[in-house]
């Protein structure tokens, strides 16, 4: 009776070579998932451009809530999409263009705020405050690139582990590596404080970052224009 309880385990014991091959394939998927997370997290995008801008304008310490919100917020988003939230787009296809263009519009608004914000020493109003934790978490849900990443990873790496552990593994990868990516981009901006000192230079930098923030939308919309 015991030998019939778990046919898959019996098959692996009967053919250890096949079992090792399956384990190797599993490890390959995990390494591929890690590489996918690194590439999508560390390459320029709306989150990273805004994090670098925050690092320059507000420093490392004041940017910590922004960094934490981006990292944990996107991990939460991956979890939600993986657990079935992504099926909303199949049930109501109109939601995707609404989120796509609505998120793009909000990014343009943020770019405008960045372009006209000043250095932290000279700006004391709401425009000069770093993004809060909750704002950063909420931003992930209207970030077009975040939706592409979340749907892409949950679709491409569903076989990395049995459900729901595959989703938890993806969220864990994005949560841990997200902190590394966010702190790196904030560090880039913070390091620029030594180079970009006067208010005029800060304004120019913020303007360039605003343009790049808008330009980061191009890959998201390129397919729709072809």
Secondary structure, DSSP 8 states (H G I E B T S, - for coil): -GGGS-HHHHHHHHTHHHHHHHHHHHHHHHHHHHHHHHHHHHS--HHHHHHHHHHHHHHHHHTHHHHHHHHHHHHHHHHHHHTTGGGHHHH-THHHHHHHHHHHHHHHHHHHHHHT---TTT--SGGGS---HHHHHHHHTT-HHHHHHHHHHHHHTGGGSSTTHHHHHHHHHHHHHHHHHHHHHHHHHHHGGGT--SHHHHHHHHHHHHHHHHHTTHHHHHHHH-
